[in-house]
Amino acid sequence: MTTTSRTDLWENLTAFSNPIPSDVAGAMQALGVDVLKEVSAGDSTEYLARCPAHADRKASFSVNSVTGLHHCFACGYGGPFIQLVEDALGYARVEAFQWIARRGVFRLFDDEPPAASAEPEERVTEAALALFEPPPAAALESRGLTATACAAYGVLWKPESKHWILPIRDPDTGELWGWQEKGKRFFRNWPAGVFKSRTLFGDLTWRGKAALLLESPLDAVRAHALGIEGAFASFGAHVSEAQMRLLKTRCTTLVLGLDNDPAGLTSRDRLYARWRPRGLPMRFLDYSGTAAKDLGDMSEEAARSAYACAHYPWRRR
């Protein structure tokens, strides 16, 4: 008979859950994040504070009382509450889980629950995409994209607002769940509550040796246009457990190309520490010698070089 150790039980529990303390404001206080303002929104409260990830002079940091999700509107740092505990205390995931559990009754939530219900506001079908059209040449040129790459990733264009339409699909069936509409200083997920943290943006049928993970869907399309196979996007700096499990089944090595900013670098290092021990070799996109925020900010030559020179953490330049 095989037995499961107590450590293994903690590992299994924390791998598939997102614990939230019953008293979110009290837990924030214990982490040294002082709540400066409370804003009620329906059945939940947003606790506003100074962001712990950068020198924040304003209350740019928000934590939701129901979901535990946190986000800084200034630097982009964000994720589930357990990651805030990890970063604030320097804990591993199991230690952070135990810290939350010791504070009393805690709740488990999905990585990215909808605000009001367990399902998105409405279901969409492929027919809804008929409202959009292929991106025009000028828009393609402005982002260094090609029509072929956009077609491969299903990227469309909303002509009346000049916004990109980025489909969000079921990773197993390819069913359309919704899309992300993105423009200059604008983005919206449709329908509200679409489960983008449960999938990836990219060719979900792809399997290969090395996959590239980026934050922005348009950067993944650009990587494809540059001849880089297996480019996926997580729709932001927060990469969920579900997304990492999807990547692990699609590649033997993962190149982490999250943004070259505090939120992206923090997420990158956290993912390496958490998933490398699980048997997923990782390298980092090489941002050395550039001030670029992401792959989309680089020239074609620089982007190809950054991918070709992806390195292991101990070989940082």
C-alpha positions in Angstrom: 0.0 0.0 0.0 1.3 3.5 -0.9 0.9 6.4 1.5 0.8 10.1 0.8 2.9 12.3 3.0 1.6 15.4 4.7 3.9 17.5 2.5 2.4 15.9 -0.6 -1.1 16.6 0.6 -0.2 20.3 1.0 1.4 20.3 -2.5 -1.7 18.7 -4.1 -4.1 21.1 -2.3 -2.2 24.3 -3.1 -1.6 23.3 -6.8 -5.3 23.5 -7.6 -6.7 26.2 -5.3 -6.7 29.9 -4.7 -7.2 30.4 -0.9 -8.6 33.7 0.3 -8.7 34.8 4.0 -12.1 35.4 5.5 -10.8 38.8 6.6 -9.0 40.2 3.5 -8.4 43.7 5.0 -7.0 42.2 8.2 -4.7 39.9 6.2 -3.5 42.9 4.1 -2.7 44.7 7.4 -0.7 41.7 8.6 1.3 41.8 5.4 2.2 45.5 5.9 -0.3 46.8 3.2 -2.3 49.4 4.9 -5.9 49.9 3.7 -6.4 53.6 2.9 -9.9 53.5 1.5 -12.8 51.1 1.0 -15.1 51.2 -2.1 -18.3 49.1 -2.1 -19.2 47.6 -5.4 -22.3 45.3 -5.4 -21.7 42.3 -3.1 -18.0 43.0 -2.7 -15.6 45.7 -1.5 -12.4 47.0 -3.1 -9.7 47.8 -0.5 -7.4 50.5 -1.8 -3.8 50.8 -0.7 -0.3 51.9 -1.8 1.1 49.3 -4.1 3.8 47.1 -2.4 5.5 46.5 -5.7 6.7 50.1 -6.4 7.1 53.5 -4.7 3.4 54.3 -4.9 2.4 57.8 -3.7 -1.2 57.3 -4.4 -3.6 54.4 -3.5 -3.1 52.7 -6.9 -3.4 49.2 -5.4 -6.8 47.4 -5.1 -7.7 44.1 -3.5 -11.2 42.6 -3.9 -12.9 41.3 -0.7 -14.6 38.4 -2.5 -12.2 37.1 -5.1 -8.9 38.1 -3.3 -7.6 39.3 -6.7 -5.3 42.3 -6.5 -4.1 44.7 -9.1 -2.1 47.9 -9.3 -3.4 50.4 -11.9 0.0 52.2 -12.0 2.6 49.4 -12.5 0.4 46.4 -13.5 1.4 44.2 -10.5 -1.4 41.8 -9.7 -2.7 38.2 -9.2 -4.5 36.1 -6.7 -4.2 36.8 -2.9 -1.8 33.9 -2.3 0.8 35.5 -4.6 0.6 38.7 -2.5 1.5 36.6 0.5 4.3 34.9 -1.3 5.8 38.2 -2.4 5.3 40.1 0.8 6.8 37.3 3.1 9.1 35.6 0.6 7.2 32.3 1.1 6.9 29.3 -1.2 3.3 28.4 -2.3 2.7 25.8 0.4 4.0 28.2 3.1 1.8 31.0 1.8 -1.2 28.6 1.8 -0.5 27.6 5.4 -0.2 31.3 6.4 -3.6 32.0 5.1 -5.1 28.9 6.7 -3.7 29.8 10.1 -5.6 33.1 10.0 -8.9 31.3 10.5 -11.6 30.3 8.1 -10.6 30.8 4.5 -12.3 30.3 1.1 -11.2 28.7 -2.1 -11.8 30.5 -5.3 -11.0 29.9 -9.0 -8.0 31.8 -10.4 -10.3 34.3 -12.1 -13.9 34.1 -10.9 -16.5 36.3 -12.5 -17.8 39.2 -10.4 -21.4 38.1 -10.1 -22.1 34.5 -11.3 -20.4 31.2 -12.2 -21.0 31.8 -15.9 -20.3 34.7 -18.3 -23.2 37.1 -18.9 -24.0 35.5 -22.2 -22.8 32.9 -24.6 -21.3 33.7 -27.9 -21.1 31.7 -31.2 -18.8 31.8 -34.2 -21.4 33.8 -36.0 -20.6 36.8 -33.7 -17.2 37.1 -35.4 -19.0 38.0 -38.6 -19.3 41.5 -37.2 -15.5 42.0 -37.6 -13.1 41.9 -40.6 -9.4 41.1 -41.2 -7.0 43.9 -39.9 -6.2 46.5 -42.5 -2.7 46.9 -43.9 -2.0 50.1 -41.9 -2.9 48.4 -38.6 -0.7 45.4 -39.5 2.3 47.6 -40.3 1.9 49.6 -37.0 2.4 46.5 -35.0 4.8 44.6 -37.2 2.2 41.9 -38.0 1.3 40.0 -41.1 -2.1 39.1 -42.5 -1.0 35.4 -42.5 0.0 35.5 -38.8 -3.3 37.2 -37.9 -5.3 34.6 -39.8 -3.4 31.8 -38.1 -4.3 33.2 -34.7 -7.9 34.3 -35.7 -7.2 38.0 -35.1 -9.8 40.3 -36.4 -10.5 44.1 -36.6 -13.5 46.2 -35.5 -13.5 49.0 -38.1 -15.8 51.5 -36.4 -13.6 51.8 -33.3 -10.3 50.7 -34.9 -9.9 48.0 -32.2 -8.2 44.6 -32.4 -10.4 41.5 -31.7 -8.6 38.7 -30.0 -10.5 35.4 -29.7 -10.7 33.5 -26.4 -11.3 29.8 -26.9 -11.8 26.5 -25.0 -8.4 24.9 -24.9 -9.8 21.4 -25.4 -12.5 21.9 -28.0 -11.7 25.2 -29.6 -15.2 26.5 -28.9 -15.4 30.3 -28.9 -15.8 31.6 -25.4 -15.5 35.3 -26.2 -12.9 37.8 -27.2 -10.7 40.6 -25.9 -11.2 43.9 -27.7 -8.1 46.1 -27.6 -7.3 49.6 -28.8 -5.2 52.5 -27.8 -5.7 53.0 -24.1 -8.7 50.6 -24.2 -9.4 47.0 -23.7 -12.5 45.0 -22.8 -13.2 41.3 -22.3 -16.4 40.1 -23.9 -18.7 38.8 -22.5 -18.0 40.0 -18.9 -16.7 37.1 -16.9 -15.2 35.2 -19.8 -12.8 32.6 -18.3 -9.5 33.8 -20.0 -7.4 32.5 -17.1 -8.5 28.9 -18.0 -7.0 29.1 -21.5 -4.2 30.6 -23.6 -4.2 32.8 -26.6 -2.5 31.0 -29.5 -2.7 27.9 -31.6 -4.1 25.5 -29.0 -3.5 22.5 -31.3 0.2 23.1 -31.3 2.6 20.7 -29.7 6.4 21.0 -29.9 9.7 21.3 -28.2 9.9 25.0 -27.1 6.9 27.2 -26.4 7.2 31.0 -25.9 4.9 32.6 -23.3 4.1 36.3 -23.6 1.6 38.6 -21.9 0.1 40.3 -24.9 -1.9 38.4 -27.6 -0.6 40.8 -30.3 3.0 40.0 -29.2 2.3 36.3 -29.7 1.0 37.1 -33.2 4.2 39.1 -33.9 6.4 36.3 -32.7 4.6 34.0 -35.2 5.1 36.5 -38.0 8.8 36.4 -37.2 8.9 32.7 -37.6 8.9 31.8 -33.9 6.7 28.7 -33.4 4.6 27.9 -30.3 4.0 31.5 -29.2 1.2 31.9 -26.6 -0.1 34.7 -24.5 -1.6 34.7 -21.0 -3.6 37.9 -21.4 -1.5 39.6 -18.8 1.2 39.3 -16.2 -0.8 37.0 -14.0 -0.4 33.4 -15.3 -2.8 31.0 -13.7 -2.2 27.4 -12.7 -4.5 26.2 -15.4 -2.5 28.1 -18.1 0.7 26.6 -16.8 -0.7 23.1 -16.9 -1.8 23.7 -20.5 1.7 24.8 -21.5 3.3 21.8 -19.7 1.3 19.5 -21.9 2.3 21.3 -25.1 6.1 21.7 -24.8 9.2 20.2 -23.3 10.8 23.6 -22.7 9.2 27.0 -22.0 10.7 30.4 -22.8 9.3 33.0 -20.4 8.9 36.2 -22.3 6.7 38.2 -19.9 7.0 42.0 -20.0 10.3 43.6 -19.0 8.7 45.6 -16.1 8.3 45.0 -12.3 5.1 43.0 -12.7 6.3 40.8 -15.5 9.7 40.1 -14.0 8.1 39.2 -10.6 5.7 36.9 -12.3 8.5 35.3 -14.4 10.7 34.5 -11.4 7.7 33.1 -9.5 6.7 30.8 -12.3 10.3 29.5 -12.6 10.5 28.8 -8.9 7.1 27.1 -8.9 7.2 25.1 -12.1 10.8 24.2 -12.7 10.7 21.7 -9.8 7.7 20.2 -11.4 9.8 19.1 -14.4 9.3 21.9 -16.8 12.6 23.3 -18.0 12.5 27.1 -18.5 14.6 29.8 -20.1 14.1 33.6 -20.0 13.7 35.8 -23.0 16.9 37.9 -23.3 16.1 41.5 -22.6 19.7 42.5 -22.0 20.9 45.5 -24.0 17.5 46.8 -24.7 15.0 49.2 -23.0 12.1 47.4 -24.7 9.1 46.6 -22.4 8.1 43.6 -24.4 8.8 41.7 -27.7 6.3 44.1 -29.5 8.6 47.0 -28.7 11.6 45.4 -30.4 12.9 45.5 -34.0 12.6 42.3 -36.0 16.3 41.6 -35.5 16.2 42.4 -31.8 13.1 40.2 -31.2 14.7 37.2 -33.0 17.9 37.7 -31.1 16.1 37.9 -27.8 14.4 34.6 -28.5 17.5 32.9 -29.9 19.6 34.0 -26.8 17.0 33.0 -24.2 19.0 31.9 -21.2 18.7 30.1 -17.9 18.4 32.2 -14.7 22.0 31.4 -13.6 23.3 32.7 -16.9 21.7 36.2 -16.8 23.7 38.8 -18.6 
